[in-house]
């Protein structure tokens, strides 16, 4: 299952970040190795939002503007047990 697309109803709202944005996803089963990270356009990790295990169900985290280094495009990746999904966020 390594590097497969994750089916978790993953969304970022709003995806244009002025102060903060909400990350929401629904895990169909528990995840032992859950990692939520923000990457800059160069592919470097700029923020680790969560790292650990989560039970099945709906989860929500916040990404604050202060966690990101500057204005621009970021990629927020949700990785669960080797599967992942990525969404974009634009910081103004």
N, C-alpha and C positions, 0 to 999 in steps of 0.2 A: 504493500500500500504506500510505499515511499513516493513522495512527490506527486500524489494524485490530488485532484480537485476536491475540496472539502464542501460537503453539503450541510450548511449550518444556518441558512437564512441570515447571512452576515450583512449588516448595513452600517453606514456612517451618516449621521444626521446632526447638523447640516454638514455637507462636505466642503463648504467654504467656511473656513475657521477664522473667526475674529477673536473670540475669547476662549471658547471651548467647544468640543464636539462630543457627541455620544456614540459609542460603539456598541452595537447590540447584535447578539447572535443566539441561536438556539441549538444546543447540542442534542442530537438524537440519542446519544449514549454518553456515558461518563468519559472524560478525557484524562488520561494519566499524565501526559506531557503536553500541557497547553502553554503556548507562548504567543503574546500579542506585542508586536514591535512596530515602531515607526521608522521608516528609512527615508533618507534624502534622495535626491535625484541621482547622486553618485553611487547609491546602493549601500551607504554606510548607516549603521544603526544609530539613530539620534535619541530614541527613547524606548525603554522597555516598560510597557504598560501593565503587563501581567506575566508571571511565570509560575507555573504550579499545576495542580490538578483541579478539575472542576466536575461536579456531578452533571448528569443529564439535565436539560432544561434551559430556560432563558437566562441569559447573563448580560449585564450592562456595565461598561467601564467608561470613564471620561478621559479625553485627551485635552490637556490645557495648552493654550498658546505658548505659555512659558516653557513648556517641555521641548518646543521646536526652536531651532537656532535662528531662523530668519524667514522672511516671506518666501513663498514659492510652492512648488509641488512636492508632496510627500506621498509615500505608499505605506499603508497600514496593513500589516500581514497578520492574519490569525492562523496559527499552526496548531493542529491537534493530532497527536500520535502519528506524525509523518505526513499528514495531509494538510493542505493549506488553501487559503483564499486571500486575495489581496484587493484592497479598495484604495481609491485615490482620495486625497484631501488637499485642498489648496488653502494656504495661509495667506491672509491679506494683511 
